[in-house]
Amino acid sequence: MKHLNILFIKFVSSSFIFLISLGLLFNATFLEIISFSLIVTIISYFFGDQIMLPRIGKKSAVVLDFFLVYFIVWVFGGVLFHSYLMIGWGSIISATLFVGSELFVHSYIVKNVKPLSLEKQRGFNQSFAFEFAEEQHPNPDKDE
């Protein structure tokens, strides 16, 4: 249930961000705003928050989210929009605003939700972490 709450929060925040950055500034349609929000929410959540956030930390995951949103808006904006000015500035503004919202989402995820990638992993038995053995062929030239 916590994962659905986070997906909903990310979708609402990204919809609001794309409404501001693409809708108000560049007159994007409602369908384009919702499609960008859905794509960014799904990719950012499963790749950024569930895979990369536990491995690289909050600050690096925010930087990753910036480039992820920038790339997604750049690529899909090239398909949907026909103005390079709209694609370039829309992706920069969207990525910057998205990073601002992701700071709060990442802190909530770290405090309250265990990532899916860590839920499926088995625990590590540290008693088997090191191997102790004697050399089988000691160096005969060494003085003992």
KENUDO-371206 format. One line per field, with one value per residue: x, y, z of N, C-alpha, C in turn; residue number from 1. Coordinates in steps of 0.2 Angstrom, whole numbers, always signed. Layout:
<nodes>
n.east	X ...
n.north	Y ...
n.up	Z ...
ca.east	X ...
ca.north	Y ...
ca.up	Z ...
c.east	X ...
c.north	Y ...
c.up	Z ...
nulum	NUM ...
</nodes>
This chain:
<nodes>
n.east	+4 +10 +18 +9 +4 +16 +18 +6 +8 +19 +14 +4 +12 +21 +12 +7 +19 +22 +11 +13 +26 +25 +12 +7 +17 +21 +9 +5 -5 -18 -18 -5 +2 -3 +2 +16 +17 +14 +23 +35 +33 +32 +44 +54 +50 +52 +65 +73 +69 +67 +78 +90 +90 +92 +105 +114 +111 +102 +106 +113 +103 +94 +101 +102 +88 +86 +93 +86 +73 +75 +80 +69 +59 +65 +67 +54 +47 +53 +46 +33 +32 +35 +44 +60 +64 +53 +55 +69 +69 +58 +61 +72 +66 +56 +63 +71 +61 +55 +65 +65 +53 +56 +66 +58 +51 +60 +66 +54 +53 +65 +63 +51 +48 +52 +63 +58 +68 +76 +68 +67 +79 +90 +96 +112 +124 +136 +146 +152 +159 +173 +188 +198 +214 +229 +244 +246 +258 +271 +283 +299 +310 +310 +315 +312
n.north	-6 +6 +8 +11 +23 +31 +31 +37 +50 +54 +54 +64 +75 +76 +78 +91 +98 +96 +102 +115 +118 +113 +115 +128 +136 +132 +128 +115 +100 +93 +79 +76 +81 +72 +60 +62 +63 +51 +42 +47 +45 +31 +26 +34 +30 +15 +13 +24 +26 +13 +5 +12 +22 +15 +10 +21 +32 +47 +60 +58 +50 +60 +68 +59 +58 +71 +70 +59 +64 +75 +69 +60 +70 +76 +67 +61 +73 +77 +69 +73 +87 +101 +111 +117 +125 +124 +111 +111 +121 +117 +104 +107 +115 +107 +96 +103 +107 +95 +89 +96 +92 +79 +78 +79 +67 +57 +57 +54 +41 +34 +35 +28 +17 +1 -3 -12 -20 -23 -31 -43 -49 -61 -62 -59 -70 -66 -74 -82 -73 -72 -81 -92 -99 -109 -107 -118 -121 -115 -102 -108 -101 -91 -86 -93
n.up	+0 +3 -7 -18 -13 -14 -28 -32 -26 -33 -46 -45 -42 -53 -63 -60 -61 -74 -79 -76 -82 -95 -99 -96 -100 -113 -119 -120 -123 -113 -114 -117 -106 -96 -101 -101 -88 -83 -89 -84 -70 -69 -74 -66 -53 -53 -58 -53 -39 -33 -38 -39 -29 -16 -18 -21 -14 -7 -12 -24 -31 -34 -43 -53 -56 -61 -73 -79 -80 -89 -100 -104 -106 -116 -127 -129 -131 -142 -151 -149 -149 -160 -159 -156 -146 -137 -133 -128 -117 -110 -106 -97 -87 -83 -77 -67 -59 -55 -48 -37 -31 -29 -19 -7 -9 -9 +4 +11 +6 +10 +24 +27 +18 +12 +0 -16 -21 -11 -3 -8 -7 +1 +18 +23 +29 +40 +46 +37 +30 +29 +24 +31 +29 +27 +18 +4 -3 +3 +2 +0 +1 +10 +26 +41
ca.east	+0 +14 +21 +4 +4 +21 +16 +1 +11 +24 +10 +1 +17 +24 +7 +7 +25 +21 +6 +17 +32 +24 +5 +6 +23 +21 +3 +4 -12 -19 -16 +2 +4 -4 +6 +23 +17 +13 +30 +40 +31 +33 +52 +57 +49 +55 +72 +76 +68 +68 +84 +96 +90 +95 +112 +118 +109 +97 +108 +115 +97 +91 +104 +100 +81 +86 +95 +81 +67 +77 +81 +63 +56 +69 +66 +47 +46 +55 +41 +26 +32 +39 +48 +66 +63 +49 +59 +74 +67 +53 +65 +76 +61 +53 +68 +72 +55 +54 +71 +63 +48 +59 +69 +54 +48 +66 +66 +49 +54 +70 +60 +45 +46 +58 +63 +56 +74 +79 +63 +67 +86 +91 +100 +119 +127 +143 +150 +155 +162 +180 +190 +205 +217 +236 +246 +248 +264 +274 +289 +304 +316 +309 +318 +306
ca.north	+0 +12 +9 +14 +30 +35 +31 +42 +56 +56 +56 +71 +80 +76 +81 +98 +100 +97 +107 +122 +119 +112 +117 +135 +140 +131 +126 +108 +98 +89 +72 +76 +82 +66 +55 +63 +62 +43 +39 +49 +42 +24 +25 +36 +26 +9 +13 +29 +25 +6 +1 +16 +25 +11 +9 +27 +37 +52 +66 +55 +49 +66 +70 +54 +60 +76 +68 +55 +68 +79 +64 +58 +75 +78 +61 +61 +80 +78 +66 +76 +94 +103 +117 +115 +130 +121 +104 +112 +124 +112 +98 +110 +118 +101 +92 +106 +107 +88 +88 +99 +88 +72 +79 +77 +60 +52 +57 +50 +34 +32 +34 +24 +12 -3 -4 -19 -24 -26 -35 -50 -52 -65 -60 -61 -72 -63 -79 -85 -68 -72 -87 -92 -105 -109 -108 -125 -121 -110 -100 -111 -96 -87 -88 -94
ca.up	+0 +4 -14 -21 -11 -17 -35 -32 -25 -39 -52 -44 -42 -59 -67 -58 -63 -82 -81 -76 -87 -102 -101 -95 -103 -120 -122 -121 -122 -107 -115 -117 -99 -93 -104 -99 -80 -82 -91 -79 -64 -69 -75 -61 -47 -53 -59 -49 -32 -31 -39 -38 -22 -10 -19 -22 -9 -9 -17 -31 -34 -36 -49 -58 -58 -65 -80 -81 -83 -94 -106 -106 -110 -123 -132 -131 -133 -149 -155 -149 -150 -166 -158 -152 -140 -132 -131 -124 -111 -107 -102 -92 -82 -80 -73 -61 -54 -53 -43 -30 -28 -27 -13 -2 -10 -7 +11 +13 +4 +15 +31 +28 +13 +11 -8 -18 -23 -5 +0 -11 -6 +7 +22 +22 +35 +40 +49 +31 +26 +28 +23 +34 +27 +27 +11 +3 -5 +6 -1 +3 +1 +16 +32 +46
c.east	+4 +17 +16 +3 +10 +20 +11 +4 +16 +20 +7 +6 +20 +18 +6 +13 +25 +16 +9 +22 +30 +17 +5 +11 +23 +15 +2 -3 -12 -17 -8 +5 +3 +0 +13 +23 +17 +20 +35 +39 +34 +41 +55 +56 +53 +62 +76 +75 +69 +74 +90 +96 +94 +103 +116 +116 +104 +100 +110 +108 +93 +94 +102 +93 +81 +88 +90 +75 +69 +78 +74 +59 +59 +67 +58 +44 +47 +50 +35 +26 +36 +43 +54 +66 +59 +52 +64 +73 +62 +56 +69 +71 +58 +57 +70 +67 +54 +59 +68 +58 +51 +64 +65 +51 +54 +66 +60 +50 +59 +67 +55 +44 +53 +57 +61 +63 +77 +74 +64 +74 +86 +96 +107 +122 +134 +148 +154 +158 +169 +182 +197 +208 +225 +238 +248 +255 +268 +281 +295 +310 +316 +312 +312 +308
c.north	+6 +13 +13 +22 +34 +36 +37 +49 +58 +57 +62 +76 +81 +79 +89 +101 +101 +101 +114 +123 +118 +115 +125 +139 +139 +128 +119 +105 +94 +82 +71 +77 +75 +60 +56 +62 +54 +40 +41 +46 +35 +23 +28 +32 +19 +9 +18 +27 +18 +3 +6 +20 +21 +10 +15 +33 +43 +57 +63 +53 +55 +69 +65 +56 +66 +74 +63 +59 +72 +75 +62 +64 +77 +73 +62 +68 +81 +74 +70 +83 +95 +109 +115 +119 +127 +114 +106 +115 +120 +107 +101 +112 +112 +97 +96 +106 +100 +86 +91 +95 +81 +72 +77 +69 +55 +52 +53 +42 +31 +30 +29 +18 +8 -5 -11 -23 -27 -31 -42 -53 -56 -61 -62 -63 -70 -68 -82 -79 -69 -79 -87 -99 -104 -110 -115 -126 -115 -108 -103 -106 -92 -90 -88 -92
c.up	+0 -3 -18 -19 -14 -25 -36 -31 -30 -45 -51 -45 -49 -64 -66 -61 -71 -84 -81 -81 -94 -104 -101 -100 -111 -123 -124 -120 -115 -108 -115 -110 -95 -95 -101 -91 -79 -84 -86 -72 -64 -69 -69 -54 -47 -54 -54 -41 -29 -32 -37 -31 -16 -11 -19 -17 -12 -14 -24 -35 -37 -42 -54 -60 -62 -72 -83 -84 -89 -101 -108 -109 -116 -128 -134 -133 -140 -154 -155 -151 -156 -165 -153 -146 -135 -129 -126 -117 -107 -103 -96 -86 -79 -75 -67 -56 -51 -48 -36 -27 -25 -21 -7 -3 -8 +0 +14 +12 +9 +22 +32 +23 +12 +3 -10 -19 -17 -1 -2 -10 +1 +11 +21 +29 +35 +43 +43 +27 +24 +27 +26 +32 +27 +20 +10 +0 -3 +2 +3 +4 +7 +22 +38 +53
nulum	1 2 3 4 5 6 7 8 9 10 11 12 13 14 15 16 17 18 19 20 21 22 23 24 25 26 27 28 29 30 31 32 33 34 35 36 37 38 39 40 41 42 43 44 45 46 47 48 49 50 51 52 53 54 55 56 57 58 59 60 61 62 63 64 65 66 67 68 69 70 71 72 73 74 75 76 77 78 79 80 81 82 83 84 85 86 87 88 89 90 91 92 93 94 95 96 97 98 99 100 101 102 103 104 105 106 107 108 109 110 111 112 113 114 115 116 117 118 119 120 121 122 123 124 125 126 127 128 129 130 131 132 133 134 135 136 137 138 139 140 141 142 143 144
</nodes>
